[in-house]
Amino acid sequence: MTFSSAVGRFRILALAEAVSWAGLLLGMFFKYVVVQNEIGVKIFGPIHGFIFVAFILVTLMAKDPLRWDARTLVLGLLSSIPPFGTVIFERWAAKTGRLTERAAPEQL
């Protein structure tokens, strides 16, 4: 998995978005439940925000090389909202063949 392909970028950022969600949820747990210290939220909030925006951009850029229809694109974008939704979407997309780059048709 590398950043040099649309599939690689999408998979890496889908996982990173889920990990950043976990960090943010852990930070919120410590802030509101355990020690009332907001350092975790101050650290993971901006990280999650940056990765969230990067995931949205990579998902939009993946539409053409992966030949996604509008429904798949919308599902990909919506997957960034619930915690760990990007991993669920990535697994579904891989299972259904939506994470396969196809060669562009040749121009005559």
Backbone torsions as a table, in degrees:
resi	resn	phi	psi	omega
1	MET	NA	119.3	-179.6
2	THR	-131.6	166.2	178.8
3	PHE	-79.4	-2.1	-174.6
4	SER	-82.7	-8.2	178.8
5	SER	-124.8	158.6	178.8
6	ALA	-61.4	-39.5	179.3
7	VAL	-65.1	-45.4	179.5
8	GLY	-61.4	-47.3	178.8
9	ARG	-60.2	-44.3	-178.8
10	PHE	-63.0	-47.2	-178.1
11	ARG	-64.1	-42.9	-179.8
12	ILE	-62.9	-45.5	-178.2
13	LEU	-73.9	-29.2	174.7
14	ALA	-62.7	-44.4	178.6
15	LEU	-68.5	-43.4	179.7
16	ALA	-61.8	-37.9	179.7
17	GLU	-65.1	-40.7	178.2
18	ALA	-66.5	-41.7	179.2
19	VAL	-65.3	-40.4	179.0
20	SER	-67.6	-33.2	173.5
21	TRP	-60.8	-45.7	-179.8
22	ALA	-60.0	-44.0	177.9
23	GLY	-62.5	-42.8	179.7
24	LEU	-66.0	-42.4	178.0
25	LEU	-63.8	-39.4	176.6
26	LEU	-64.2	-43.2	176.8
27	GLY	-61.2	-40.2	178.2
28	MET	-67.9	-36.5	177.3
29	PHE	-60.8	-46.9	179.0
30	PHE	-67.5	-35.2	-179.7
31	LYS	-67.8	-46.3	-171.5
32	TYR	-98.2	-19.1	-174.2
33	VAL	-115.0	-48.7	-168.5
34	VAL	-89.0	-66.3	-169.6
35	VAL	-121.7	3.6	-178.4
36	GLN	50.9	38.7	177.3
37	ASN	-115.2	127.2	-173.9
38	GLU	-95.3	14.8	-177.9
39	ILE	-61.7	-37.6	179.2
40	GLY	-63.4	-39.4	178.9
41	VAL	-70.8	-37.3	178.9
42	LYS	-66.5	-29.8	178.9
43	ILE	-82.7	-53.5	-172.8
44	PHE	-80.8	-21.0	178.5
45	GLY	-59.1	-56.3	178.7
46	PRO	-65.1	-35.4	177.9
47	ILE	-62.5	-48.2	179.7
48	HIS	-62.6	-41.7	178.7
49	GLY	-59.8	-44.1	179.5
50	PHE	-64.2	-47.3	-178.2
51	ILE	-67.0	-35.8	177.0
52	PHE	-58.7	-49.2	179.7
53	VAL	-64.0	-41.8	178.4
54	ALA	-62.7	-39.4	178.6
55	PHE	-63.8	-43.1	178.6
56	ILE	-59.6	-46.4	-179.4
57	LEU	-64.0	-44.0	180.0
58	VAL	-65.7	-36.8	177.8
59	THR	-64.7	-44.2	177.2
60	LEU	-62.4	-39.1	-179.2
61	MET	-74.3	-19.7	-179.3
62	ALA	-79.8	-17.9	-174.3
63	LYS	-54.5	-50.8	-176.7
64	ASP	-71.9	-51.9	-178.8
65	PRO	-63.0	-29.9	-179.6
66	LEU	-94.4	-2.4	178.6
67	ARG	53.3	50.1	177.9
68	TRP	-80.0	142.9	171.3
69	ASP	-81.3	174.9	-176.5
70	ALA	-61.1	-37.6	-179.2
71	ARG	-62.5	-45.6	179.9
72	THR	-64.5	-41.9	178.2
73	LEU	-60.7	-47.0	-179.3
74	VAL	-62.8	-43.0	177.5
75	LEU	-61.1	-41.1	177.4
76	GLY	-61.6	-44.1	179.1
77	LEU	-66.4	-43.3	-179.9
78	LEU	-67.2	-24.5	-178.9
79	SER	-64.7	-17.4	-179.3
80	SER	-78.2	-10.8	-175.5
81	ILE	-81.5	-55.2	179.3
82	PRO	-77.0	148.7	177.0
83	PRO	-55.9	133.0	176.2
84	PHE	68.0	8.9	178.2
85	GLY	-64.5	-30.2	-179.4
86	THR	-66.5	-35.3	179.0
87	VAL	-70.3	-40.7	177.6
88	ILE	-62.2	-45.6	178.6
89	PHE	-63.3	-43.6	-178.9
90	GLU	-60.8	-43.2	179.1
91	ARG	-64.8	-42.6	178.4
92	TRP	-63.6	-44.4	-179.0
93	ALA	-64.2	-39.2	177.9
94	ALA	-66.6	-43.1	-177.9
95	LYS	-65.4	-33.5	-176.7
96	THR	-95.9	8.7	176.7
97	GLY	79.6	15.1	-178.8
98	ARG	-88.0	-1.0	176.5
99	LEU	-111.7	38.7	177.9
100	THR	-117.7	119.0	177.1
101	GLU	-73.9	131.6	178.4
102	ARG	-109.8	144.2	178.9
103	ALA	-66.3	142.6	177.2
104	ALA	-68.8	145.8	177.3
105	PRO	-61.7	141.5	-178.5
106	GLU	-70.9	141.3	177.0
107	GLN	-85.0	135.3	178.7
108	LEU	-89.2	NA	NA
